[in-house]
């Protein structure tokens, strides 16, 4: 999906024609005939671009424009050929462009793409606001000597803001948090920080996202698009799961690291980049290098400074307590209510748990769920009963007290353990559980299992 567009016009033919052109290109198109419905749709879905008829419903266009601008919308006006003065007024009110009816497909696609790019940059800048920064800063990492050493290394890497960093940790460890802390400790702190996943997308898609593309570079490239290496300016890019970077993109990334220049997909002109690059991986890249799947020179460039992040189960009890408190505080800030601490028994169960599945991602989900249940039940502190079934089931050494659990909870626990032991493979997990793969999939949906 290229983006989402809201069309506002009283002319059904215009909505059909313009919407059809945009949908063929891959946009999600929303159409509204009334001001009330248009505002409700914008508030609910926040589309990337709004195309608004300046003469909408008589004289309501300018008023609707004001209401949408106040909501932060990116607006392109559609006007009649003889309404130049009104269009200028609309641009003064906050619209970013104008299309003259009848609108041609090339002009529609070009201006819409530029407006969507503008929205992308603006939202990126908003994502870098202080409210999005990690709670607790470096202190959130922990107080043990190992975590203090990690905090010190983060500070050092922050000061040396041209050094490339390779973060190494199991799936679910806080590589994004550490990368953000490095960024926030650097002179680049006022510039954007962006995390981009390398897996789960085609080489062309990732190429366009990172480096941009020129018009016509591929079937959906209807206009020039700037990639993150241009948009973040002097900021920081975190490439998550660097082991999945397509071989065709590895020389391009190497060139950025070596020369600070790149070319957009389909382009012939060099573009300069002043970006700090951080990469993360949960794999040992050595075998991939030996097998020729990952370039040796790129690996050496990325691993100028390797920073290992220990899994939760290998951290000290004090560090884990710090982590539980951090994610409970983060959840409470998100919901603006609920307990600020957990009971001693709940903390003991959290400490005993192995945390082999999702590491800090799993901790965050556990604390989020526990807080929601505590709020619903009116608890002043997070209690054992607010924890997920698998944590409640793990009684401490010598603890023979009964922990009430339903058969559904026991079934969910067993399925989660089996899926985890088979790295999420559903066919092998179903075979071990003695059920069909279809039944397993249905139960995964029923119990909302995420492995």
C-alpha positions as CSV (number, residue, x, y, z in Angstrom):
1,X,0.0,0.0,0.0
2,X,1.4,3.4,-1.1
3,X,-0.7,5.4,1.4
4,X,-4.2,6.5,2.2
5,X,-6.2,9.3,0.5
6,X,-9.4,10.9,1.5
7,X,-11.4,12.4,-1.4
8,X,-14.0,15.0,-0.5
9,X,-16.3,16.2,-3.2
10,X,-20.1,16.4,-3.9
11,X,-19.5,15.2,-7.5
12,X,-19.8,11.4,-7.6
13,X,-18.1,11.2,-11.0
14,X,-15.0,13.1,-9.7
15,X,-14.9,10.7,-6.7
16,X,-15.1,7.7,-9.0
17,X,-12.6,8.9,-11.6
18,X,-9.9,10.3,-9.2
19,X,-10.4,7.4,-6.8
20,X,-10.0,4.9,-9.5
21,X,-6.7,6.3,-10.7
22,X,-5.3,6.4,-7.2
23,X,-6.5,2.8,-6.4
24,X,-4.9,1.4,-9.5
25,X,-1.6,2.8,-8.2
26,X,-2.0,1.1,-4.9
27,X,-3.5,3.9,-2.7
28,X,-6.2,3.1,-0.2
29,X,-9.0,5.6,-1.2
30,X,-11.7,6.9,1.1
31,X,-14.6,8.9,-0.4
32,X,-17.0,11.2,1.4
33,X,-19.8,13.4,0.1
34,X,-20.6,15.4,3.3
35,X,-18.5,17.6,5.6
36,X,-19.6,15.7,8.8
37,X,-18.7,12.3,7.3
38,X,-15.4,13.7,6.0
39,X,-14.4,15.0,9.5
40,X,-15.5,11.7,11.1
41,X,-13.5,9.6,8.6
42,X,-10.4,11.8,9.1
43,X,-10.6,11.6,12.9
44,X,-10.9,7.8,12.7
45,X,-8.3,6.9,10.1
46,X,-6.0,10.0,9.7
47,X,-5.3,9.5,6.0
48,X,-2.0,10.6,4.5
49,X,-3.5,13.1,2.1
50,X,-6.9,14.9,1.7
51,X,-8.1,16.0,-1.7
52,X,-10.7,18.7,-1.0
53,X,-13.0,20.4,-3.5
54,X,-12.6,24.2,-2.9
55,X,-16.2,24.8,-3.9
56,X,-17.4,21.9,-1.8
57,X,-21.1,22.1,-1.0
58,X,-21.4,25.8,-2.0
59,X,-19.3,27.9,0.4
60,X,-18.4,25.1,2.9
61,X,-15.0,24.4,1.3
62,X,-13.0,27.1,3.0
63,X,-14.6,26.3,6.4
64,X,-13.9,22.6,6.0
65,X,-10.3,23.4,5.0
66,X,-9.9,25.3,8.3
67,X,-11.3,22.4,10.3
68,X,-9.0,19.9,8.6
69,X,-5.9,22.1,8.9
70,X,-6.6,22.4,12.6
71,X,-6.5,18.5,12.8
72,X,-3.1,18.5,11.1
73,X,-4.3,17.2,7.7
74,X,-2.2,17.5,4.5
75,X,-4.6,18.9,2.0
76,X,-4.5,19.3,-1.8
77,X,-7.3,21.5,-3.3
78,X,-9.2,20.7,-6.4
79,X,-10.6,23.8,-8.1
80,X,-12.3,25.1,-11.2
81,X,-10.1,26.8,-13.9
82,X,-11.6,30.3,-13.1
83,X,-11.0,30.2,-9.3
84,X,-7.3,31.1,-9.1
85,X,-7.9,33.8,-6.4
86,X,-9.8,31.3,-4.2
87,X,-7.0,28.7,-4.6
88,X,-4.4,31.2,-3.5
89,X,-6.5,31.9,-0.4
90,X,-6.7,28.2,0.2
91,X,-3.0,27.8,0.0
92,X,-2.6,30.7,2.5
93,X,-5.0,28.8,4.8
94,X,-2.7,25.7,4.9
95,X,-3.3,23.6,1.7
96,X,-0.1,22.3,0.2
97,X,-1.1,22.2,-3.4
98,X,-3.8,22.7,-6.1
99,X,-5.2,20.6,-8.9
100,X,-7.3,22.2,-11.6
101,X,-10.4,20.3,-12.9
102,X,-10.6,18.3,-15.0
103,X,-7.7,16.6,-13.2
104,X,-5.3,14.7,-15.3
105,X,-4.0,11.4,-14.0
106,X,-0.3,12.3,-14.2
107,X,-0.8,15.6,-12.3
108,X,-3.0,13.8,-9.7
109,X,-0.5,11.1,-9.0
110,X,2.5,13.4,-9.0
111,X,1.0,16.0,-6.6
112,X,-0.5,13.3,-4.4
113,X,2.8,11.5,-4.1
114,X,4.6,14.8,-3.1
115,X,1.9,15.5,-0.5
116,X,2.2,12.0,0.9
117,X,5.9,12.4,1.1
118,X,5.4,15.7,3.0
119,X,3.1,13.9,5.5
120,X,5.7,11.2,5.9
121,X,8.4,13.8,6.8
122,X,6.1,15.6,9.2
123,X,5.1,12.5,11.0
124,X,8.7,11.4,11.2
125,X,9.5,14.7,12.9
126,X,6.6,14.2,15.3
127,X,7.9,10.7,16.2
128,X,11.1,12.3,17.4
129,X,9.4,14.4,20.1
130,X,10.5,14.0,23.7
131,X,7.3,12.0,24.5
132,X,8.6,9.2,22.3
133,X,12.0,8.9,24.0
134,X,12.7,5.9,26.2
135,X,11.5,6.1,29.8
136,X,14.2,6.3,32.4
137,X,17.1,6.7,29.9
138,X,20.3,4.8,30.6
139,X,19.2,4.0,34.2
140,X,16.4,1.8,32.8
141,X,19.1,-0.8,31.7
142,X,19.9,-1.8,35.3
143,X,22.4,-1.4,38.1
144,X,24.7,-4.4,37.9
145,X,28.3,-4.0,36.8
146,X,27.4,-5.7,33.4
147,X,24.6,-3.3,32.6
148,X,26.6,-0.3,33.9
149,X,29.3,-1.3,31.5
150,X,26.7,-1.4,28.7
151,X,25.5,2.1,29.7
152,X,29.1,3.4,29.6
153,X,29.6,1.9,26.1
154,X,26.4,3.6,25.0
155,X,27.7,6.9,26.2
156,X,31.0,6.4,24.4
157,X,29.3,5.4,21.2
158,X,27.0,8.4,21.5
159,X,29.9,10.8,21.6
160,X,31.6,9.1,18.6
161,X,28.6,9.7,16.4
162,X,30.3,8.6,13.1
163,X,31.0,5.1,14.4
164,X,28.9,2.3,12.9
165,X,27.5,-0.1,15.6
166,X,26.3,-3.7,15.4
167,X,24.0,-4.6,18.2
168,X,23.9,-8.4,18.9
169,X,21.2,-10.0,21.0
170,X,18.5,-12.7,21.0
171,X,15.2,-12.0,19.5
172,X,13.2,-9.7,21.7
173,X,16.1,-8.0,23.5
174,X,15.9,-4.3,23.6
175,X,18.1,-3.5,20.5
176,X,15.8,-0.7,19.5
177,X,15.9,0.8,23.0
178,X,19.8,0.6,23.0
179,X,20.0,2.1,19.5
180,X,17.7,5.0,20.6
181,X,19.8,5.6,23.7
182,X,22.9,5.8,21.6
183,X,21.2,8.3,19.4
184,X,19.9,10.3,22.4
185,X,23.5,10.4,23.8
186,X,24.9,11.8,20.6
187,X,25.2,15.2,19.0
188,X,22.5,14.0,16.6
189,X,19.8,13.9,19.3
190,X,17.8,16.7,17.8
191,X,17.6,14.9,14.4
192,X,15.2,12.0,13.6
193,X,15.7,8.4,14.7
194,X,14.2,5.7,12.5
195,X,14.1,1.9,12.8
196,X,13.6,-0.1,9.6
197,X,13.1,-3.9,9.5
198,X,15.1,-5.7,6.8
199,X,13.0,-8.9,6.8
200,X,9.5,-9.5,5.4
201,X,9.8,-7.3,2.3
202,X,11.1,-7.4,-1.2
203,X,14.5,-6.0,-2.2
204,X,12.8,-3.4,-4.4
205,X,10.4,-2.3,-1.6
206,X,13.3,-2.0,0.9
207,X,15.4,-0.2,-1.6
208,X,12.7,2.4,-2.2
209,X,12.1,2.8,1.5
210,X,15.8,3.3,2.4
211,X,17.2,5.1,-0.7
212,X,14.1,6.4,-2.5
213,X,13.3,6.0,-6.2
214,X,12.9,8.0,-9.4
215,X,9.7,8.1,-11.3
216,X,9.3,5.0,-13.4
217,X,11.9,3.0,-11.5
218,X,9.2,0.2,-11.0
219,X,5.5,-0.1,-11.8
220,X,4.2,1.8,-8.7
221,X,6.9,4.5,-8.9
222,X,4.6,7.2,-10.3
223,X,6.8,10.0,-9.0
224,X,10.1,10.6,-7.3
225,X,10.2,9.5,-3.7
226,X,12.9,10.3,-1.1
227,X,14.0,7.5,1.1
228,X,15.0,7.5,4.8
229,X,18.7,8.2,4.0
230,X,17.5,11.6,2.7
231,X,14.6,12.2,5.1
232,X,16.4,11.7,8.4
233,X,19.1,14.3,7.4
234,X,21.8,14.1,10.1
235,X,19.8,11.6,12.2
236,X,20.2,7.9,12.9
237,X,18.9,4.8,11.1
238,X,18.6,1.4,12.8
239,X,18.5,-1.5,10.4
240,X,16.8,-4.3,12.4
241,X,17.6,-7.9,11.4
242,X,20.5,-6.9,9.1
243,X,21.1,-10.6,8.4
244,X,18.0,-10.5,6.1
245,X,19.4,-7.7,4.0
246,X,19.1,-8.8,0.3
247,X,22.4,-9.4,-1.4
248,X,21.5,-6.9,-4.1
249,X,21.2,-4.2,-1.5
250,X,24.5,-5.0,0.3
251,X,26.8,-3.1,-2.1
252,X,24.5,-0.1,-2.0
253,X,24.7,0.0,1.8
254,X,28.4,-0.5,1.7
255,X,28.8,2.4,-0.6
256,X,26.8,4.7,1.8
257,X,29.1,3.7,4.6
258,X,32.3,4.2,2.6
259,X,31.5,7.3,0.5
260,X,28.4,8.9,2.2
261,X,26.6,8.8,-1.1
262,X,24.0,6.7,-2.8
263,X,21.6,6.8,-5.8
264,X,17.9,6.5,-5.7
265,X,16.4,3.4,-7.4
266,X,16.4,4.2,-11.1
267,X,18.5,7.3,-10.5
268,X,21.7,8.5,-12.2
269,X,22.7,11.3,-9.7
270,X,24.6,10.8,-6.5
271,X,22.8,11.9,-3.3
272,X,24.8,12.8,-0.2
273,X,23.9,11.2,3.1
274,X,25.0,12.3,6.6
275,X,23.3,9.5,8.5
276,X,24.6,7.5,11.5
277,X,23.9,3.8,10.9
278,X,23.2,1.2,13.6
279,X,22.4,-2.4,12.7
280,X,21.1,-5.2,14.8
281,X,21.0,-9.0,14.5
282,X,20.0,-12.0,16.5
283,X,22.2,-14.2,14.4
284,X,25.9,-15.0,14.1
285,X,26.8,-13.4,10.8
286,X,30.0,-15.5,10.5
287,X,28.4,-18.5,8.8
288,X,26.5,-16.2,6.4
289,X,29.8,-14.5,5.5
290,X,31.5,-17.9,5.0
291,X,28.7,-19.1,2.8
292,X,28.9,-16.0,0.6
293,X,25.4,-14.8,1.6
294,X,26.6,-11.7,3.4
295,X,29.5,-9.6,2.1
296,X,32.6,-9.8,4.2
297,X,33.6,-6.1,3.6
298,X,30.1,-5.0,4.6
299,X,30.3,-7.1,7.8
300,X,33.6,-5.5,8.7
301,X,32.1,-2.1,8.1
302,X,29.1,-2.8,10.3
303,X,31.0,-4.4,13.1
304,X,33.4,-1.5,13.8
305,X,31.9,-1.7,17.3
306,X,29.9,-4.7,18.3
307,X,27.7,-4.3,21.3
308,X,26.2,-7.5,22.8
309,X,22.9,-7.2,24.7
310,X,22.4,-9.9,27.3
311,X,19.0,-11.8,27.4
312,X,16.7,-11.2,30.3
313,X,17.3,-14.6,31.9
314,X,21.1,-13.9,32.2
315,X,20.7,-10.6,34.0
316,X,20.9,-10.1,37.7
317,X,17.7,-10.1,39.9
318,X,18.3,-6.4,40.5
319,X,18.5,-5.7,36.7
320,X,15.3,-7.7,36.1
321,X,13.5,-5.8,38.9
322,X,14.6,-2.6,37.2
323,X,13.2,-3.9,33.9
324,X,9.9,-4.9,35.4
325,X,9.5,-1.5,37.0
326,X,10.4,0.2,33.7
327,X,7.8,-1.6,31.6
328,X,5.1,-1.2,34.3
329,X,5.8,2.5,34.3
330,X,5.7,2.6,30.5
331,X,2.3,0.8,30.5
332,X,0.9,3.1,33.2
333,X,2.0,6.2,31.2
334,X,0.2,4.8,28.2
335,X,-3.1,4.1,30.0
336,X,-2.8,7.1,32.5
337,X,-4.1,5.0,35.4
338,X,-3.6,1.8,37.4
339,X,-1.0,0.5,39.9
340,X,2.5,1.8,40.1
341,X,4.0,-1.3,41.6
342,X,3.6,-5.1,41.9
343,X,3.3,-7.2,45.0
344,X,6.3,-9.1,46.4
345,X,4.7,-12.4,45.3
346,X,4.1,-11.2,41.8
347,X,7.7,-9.9,41.5
348,X,8.9,-13.3,42.8
349,X,7.0,-15.1,40.0
350,X,8.4,-12.7,37.5
351,X,11.9,-13.3,38.7
352,X,11.4,-17.1,38.6
353,X,10.2,-17.1,35.0
354,X,12.7,-18.3,32.4
355,X,12.0,-15.5,29.8
356,X,13.2,-17.6,26.9
357,X,10.6,-16.6,24.4
358,X,10.5,-12.9,23.7
359,X,13.0,-11.4,26.2
360,X,12.2,-7.7,26.8
361,X,9.4,-7.8,24.2
362,X,7.8,-10.5,26.3
363,X,8.3,-8.6,29.5
364,X,6.6,-5.5,28.0
365,X,3.6,-7.6,26.9
366,X,3.4,-9.3,30.3
367,X,3.4,-6.0,32.2
368,X,1.0,-4.4,29.8
369,X,-1.5,-7.3,30.3
370,X,-1.0,-7.3,34.0
371,X,-1.7,-3.6,34.3
372,X,-4.9,-3.9,32.3
373,X,-6.2,-6.7,34.4
374,X,-5.3,-4.8,37.6
375,X,-7.2,-1.8,36.4
376,X,-10.2,-3.9,35.5
377,X,-10.2,-5.6,38.9
378,X,-9.6,-2.4,40.8
379,X,-6.3,-3.6,42.3
380,X,-4.1,-1.0,44.0
381,X,-1.0,-3.1,43.1
382,X,-0.3,-5.7,40.4
383,X,-1.0,-9.1,42.0
384,X,-0.1,-12.7,41.1
385,X,-3.6,-13.2,39.7
386,X,-3.1,-10.4,37.2
387,X,-0.1,-12.2,35.6
388,X,-0.4,-14.5,32.6
389,X,-1.3,-18.1,33.4
390,X,2.2,-19.5,32.7
391,X,3.7,-17.1,35.2
392,X,1.1,-17.9,37.8
393,X,1.8,-21.6,37.4
394,X,5.5,-21.2,38.3
395,X,5.4,-21.5,42.0
396,X,8.6,-20.9,43.9
397,X,10.9,-23.6,45.4
398,X,9.0,-25.3,48.3
399,X,5.8,-23.4,47.5
400,X,3.1,-26.0,47.6
401,X,0.2,-23.5,47.4
402,X,-2.5,-24.2,44.8
403,X,-2.6,-21.7,41.9
404,X,-6.2,-21.7,40.4
405,X,-6.1,-22.2,36.6
406,X,-8.7,-23.2,34.0
407,X,-8.2,-26.0,31.5
408,X,-8.1,-23.3,28.7
409,X,-5.2,-21.6,30.5
410,X,-3.3,-24.9,30.8
411,X,-4.0,-25.7,27.2
412,X,-2.7,-22.3,26.2
413,X,0.5,-22.7,28.3
414,X,1.2,-26.1,26.7
415,X,0.7,-24.7,23.2
416,X,2.9,-21.7,23.8
417,X,5.7,-24.0,25.2
418,X,5.4,-26.4,22.3
419,X,5.4,-23.7,19.7
420,X,8.4,-22.0,21.3
421,X,10.3,-25.3,21.4
422,X,9.8,-25.7,17.6
423,X,10.6,-22.0,16.9
424,X,7.0,-21.3,15.9
425,X,6.7,-24.1,13.4
426,X,3.0,-25.0,13.4
427,X,3.2,-28.3,11.5
428,X,5.8,-29.8,13.9
429,X,4.0,-28.3,17.0
430,X,0.6,-29.8,15.9
431,X,2.2,-33.2,15.3
432,X,3.7,-33.2,18.9
433,X,0.4,-32.0,20.4
434,X,-1.5,-34.7,18.6
435,X,-3.9,-32.4,16.8
436,X,-4.3,-31.2,13.2
437,X,-2.5,-28.1,12.0
438,X,-5.9,-26.4,11.3
439,X,-7.0,-27.1,14.9
440,X,-3.8,-25.6,16.2
441,X,-4.2,-22.5,14.0
442,X,-7.8,-22.0,15.3
443,X,-6.6,-22.3,18.9
444,X,-3.7,-19.9,18.3
445,X,-6.4,-17.3,17.2
446,X,-8.7,-18.2,20.1
447,X,-6.0,-17.8,22.8
448,X,-4.3,-14.9,21.0
449,X,-0.9,-16.8,21.1
450,X,2.0,-14.8,19.7
451,X,5.2,-16.9,19.4
